[in-house]
C-alpha cells in the first residue's frame, strides 16, 4: 500500500528590496576592503552632514574619482536590511527640525492647487533611484513647525532680496517678478517668497517633497 502523498509547501521568498524598486543587483566587489572603507566613509559623512541624498553621493563619487554610479550602488546594498542607508533614502521620513536644511518650500493657491517650479536637474537625479521626476509627492509639516521655519528663514530671505535689489538697481516687485519667471534651482524658499510677494493671497508651505518609484509607486523617495 502506498503511503499518502504529502502536498509540497511552496516556499514564498520575499522579493529583495532592491528588486522591488528596480535597482541594479548588488555589486560583485562589495567585499573589497578598500571600497568598503570608502563606502562607509561616505555613509558616515553624509549622515552626519544631514545630506543623505543621491546628489551628495554623486558628488562624493566625483570628489574621490570613482566610476559613475559605483559607490551609489555599493551604498544601496551596503547593509541589506531595513536600517540600511538605501532603505532610509527611500522609506524613512527626513529630519523635520526647523533649524535643519532638509526641507522643501512650495506655494498653495487659494483653490488648493500647488505652484512649485520643475527643474531639469530632477530628471537626472531621479534616474539613480529609479523614480519618475514628474510624480512629485508632498508631505506638509505641522503648522507650528512651518511657522518656526519661516521665522528662522525670514531674515535671510529679506537680506537676499535687499542684495538683489542693490546689485540690480531694481525694486522688490521687479526682482520678485523676475524670479517667478526664472526660478532658481535649490532656492525653493526664496522662489516661494517671491511668488508670495506678487500673489499675497497665496500661502508658503514648508515640508518635504519626494518622487514616486517607477516600479513600486507606493514607495516615495524623499529627496527634500
TORVO-831821 format. One record per residue (C-alpha): x, y, z; residue number from 0. Coordinates in steps of 0.001 Angstrom, whole numbers, padded with zeros to 6 digits, m for minus. Example, Ala and Ser with C-alpha at 12.3 -4.5 7.8 and 13.67 -1.06 7.14 Angstrom:
<recs>
REC        xx        yy        zz     k
REC    012300   m004500    007800     0
REC    013670   m001060    007140     1
</recs>
This chain:
<recs>
REC        xx        yy        zz     k
REC    000000    000000    000000     0
REC    001462    003328   m000997     1
REC    001912    005985    001666     2
REC   m000319    009007    001176     3
REC    001426    011712   m000784     4
REC    002296    014897    001051     5
REC    001461    018167   m000566     6
REC    004550    020284   m001065     7
REC    004503    023677    000537     8
REC    005520    026370   m001842     9
REC    008139    028466   m000125    10
REC    007477    032109   m000774    11
REC    010688    034053   m000833    12
REC    010404    037732   m000095    13
REC    011373    039875   m003035    14
REC    014574    041802   m002250    15
REC    014019    045497   m001694    16
REC    016473    046406   m004469    17
REC    014472    044322   m006919    18
REC    011152    045820   m005767    19
REC    012178    049301   m006804    20
REC    014279    048420   m009846    21
REC    017825    048977   m008588    22
REC    020841    047193   m010047    23
REC    021851    043900   m008433    24
REC    024400    044042   m005567    25
REC    027913    044730   m006865    26
REC    030274    041752   m007068    27
REC    033115    043681   m005467    28
REC    031259    044908   m002395    29
REC    033540    042743   m000240    30
REC    036591    044745   m001225    31
REC    038121    046206    001949    32
REC    039263    049370    000198    33
REC    035890    050013   m001406    34
REC    034014    049114    001777    35
REC    036047    051709    003665    36
REC    035189    054349    001057    37
REC    031521    053405    001207    38
REC    031346    053564    004982    39
REC    033161    056909    005000    40
REC    030542    058215    002576    41
REC    027687    056895    004700    42
REC    029066    058440    007881    43
REC    029935    061750    006219    44
REC    026577    062158    004508    45
REC    024567    061038    007536    46
REC    026432    063357    009902    47
REC    026044    066258    007494    48
REC    022317    065583    007141    49
REC    022728    065449    003356    50
REC    021907    061819    002608    51
REC    020819    062413   m000967    52
REC    021885    060843   m004232    53
REC    023043    064247   m005398    54
REC    025500    064287   m002485    55
REC    026578    060691   m003159    56
REC    027214    061521   m006804    57
REC    029387    064463   m005764    58
REC    031257    062149   m003385    59
REC    031983    059853   m006352    60
REC    033312    062788   m008376    61
REC    035456    064071   m005498    62
REC    037007    060634   m004993    63
REC    037492    059789   m008671    64
REC    035098    056823   m008586    65
REC    033289    055358   m011622    66
REC    029835    056831   m012167    67
REC    027257    055032   m010020    68
REC    029656    052516   m008433    69
REC    029633    053958   m004927    70
REC    025919    054642   m005155    71
REC    025152    051001   m005907    72
REC    027507    049847   m003148    73
REC    025779    052080   m000601    74
REC    022370    050831   m001719    75
REC    023365    047280   m000803    76
REC    025825    048031    001983    77
REC    023798    046707    004907    78
REC    020936    044777    003324    79
REC    018318    045326    005998    80
REC    015521    047740    006854    81
REC    018012    050071    008554    82
REC    020347    050316    005574    83
REC    021097    053687    004031    84
REC    019363    052603    000830    85
REC    016142    051927    002734    86
REC    016456    055217    004585    87
REC    016737    057131    001315    88
REC    013503    055637    000053    89
REC    011317    054937    003068    90
REC    012117    056915    006209    91
REC    010983    060497    006758    92
REC    013717    063104    006743    93
REC    014529    065122    009856    94
REC    011880    067810    010340    95
REC    013910    070076    012607    96
REC    013076    073680    011819    97
REC    016764    074558    012088    98
REC    017843    071906    009539    99
REC    018300    072170    005798   100
REC    016330    069050    004797   101
REC    013086    070678    003716   102
REC    011195    071929    000703   103
REC    009019    075003    000205   104
REC    006177    075462   m002237   105
REC    003101    077637   m002798   106
REC   m000509    076719   m002091   107
REC   m003015    078787   m004049   108
REC   m006457    079707   m002666   109
REC   m008047    076883   m004681   110
REC   m005702    074367   m003019   111
REC   m003521    073762   m006083   112
REC    000275    073737   m005779   113
REC    002736    076019   m007512   114
REC    006244    074525   m007438   115
REC    008740    075043   m010279   116
REC    010043    071931   m012030   117
REC    013778    071774   m012784   118
REC    015644    069715   m015380   119
REC    018008    068612   m012601   120
REC    015205    066462   m011176   121
REC    015282    064306   m014296   122
REC    018933    063359   m013780   123
REC    018635    062964   m010003   124
REC    015715    060570   m010235   125
REC    017380    058223   m012721   126
REC    019516    056820   m009901   127
REC    016708    055827   m007500   128
REC    014501    054803   m010487   129
REC    011797    057385   m009809   130
REC    009530    059451   m012038   131
REC    010650    063067   m011788   132
REC    007147    064209   m012727   133
REC    005464    062227   m009939   134
REC    006015    064582   m007001   135
REC    004652    063869   m003547   136
REC    004350    066481   m000797   137
REC    004374    066000    002978   138
REC    003444    069165    004857   139
REC    004964    069934    008274   140
REC    002767    070791    011238   141
REC    001627    074461    011448   142
REC    003983    075132    014395   143
REC    006988    073659    012552   144
REC    006210    075684    009436   145
REC    005817    078866    011447   146
REC    009126    078317    013225   147
REC    010960    077519    009990   148
REC    009619    080606    008234   149
REC    010568    082754    011227   150
REC    014109    081329    011129   151
REC    014451    081832    007374   152
REC    012877    085292    007095   153
REC    015987    087387    007974   154
REC    017984    085581    005285   155
REC    015167    085977    002735   156
REC    014951    089717    003404   157
REC    018754    090119    003180   158
REC    018841    088194   m000107   159
REC    016078    090365   m001530   160
REC    017857    093587   m000482   161
REC    021116    092346   m002008   162
REC    019378    091590   m005316   163
REC    017700    094994   m005295   164
REC    021008    096814   m004704   165
REC    023020    094784   m007232   166
REC    020405    095057   m009991   167
REC    019057    098521   m009133   168
REC    015516    097161   m009189   169
REC    012501    097261   m006908   170
REC    011363    094330   m004760   171
REC    008437    093811   m007130   172
REC    010743    093696   m010169   173
REC    013072    091164   m008506   174
REC    010126    089005   m007444   175
REC    008600    089061   m010939   176
REC    011946    088093   m012473   177
REC    012389    085161   m010055   178
REC    008861    083901   m010748   179
REC    009685    083853   m014465   180
REC    013191    082467   m013800   181
REC    013060    080338   m010632   182
REC    016386    079178   m009224   183
REC    017305    075529   m008569   184
REC    017961    074781   m004861   185
REC    016348    078076   m003848   186
REC    012848    076780   m003183   187
REC    012039    079018   m000220   188
REC    013242    082181   m001983   189
REC    011261    081188   m005088   190
REC    008170    080777   m002886   191
REC    008918    084043   m001054   192
REC    008996    085919   m004380   193
REC    005760    084292   m005548   194
REC    004080    085332   m002289   195
REC    005130    088969   m002825   196
REC    003344    089120   m006189   197
REC    000461    086869   m005111   198
REC   m000238    087751   m001443   199
REC   m003405    085657   m001459   200
REC   m001232    082522   m001715   201
REC    000458    080643    001128   202
REC    004059    079469    001561   203
REC    004093    075823    002643   204
REC    007047    074044    004277   205
REC    007558    070294    004348   206
REC    009160    067525    002330   207
REC    008979    066703   m001338   208
REC    009685    063324   m002880   209
REC    009147    061302   m006033   210
REC    007325    058025   m006704   211
REC    009320    054953   m007625   212
REC    008575    053840   m011191   213
REC    008389    050137   m010395   214
REC    006662    050379   m006998   215
REC    004684    053676   m006883   216
REC    003778    053174   m003221   217
REC    007441    053823   m002359   218
REC    008282    057507   m002090   219
REC    011812    058825   m002497   220
REC    012013    061760   m000065   221
REC    014732    063798   m001741   222
REC    013990    067058    000116   223
</recs>
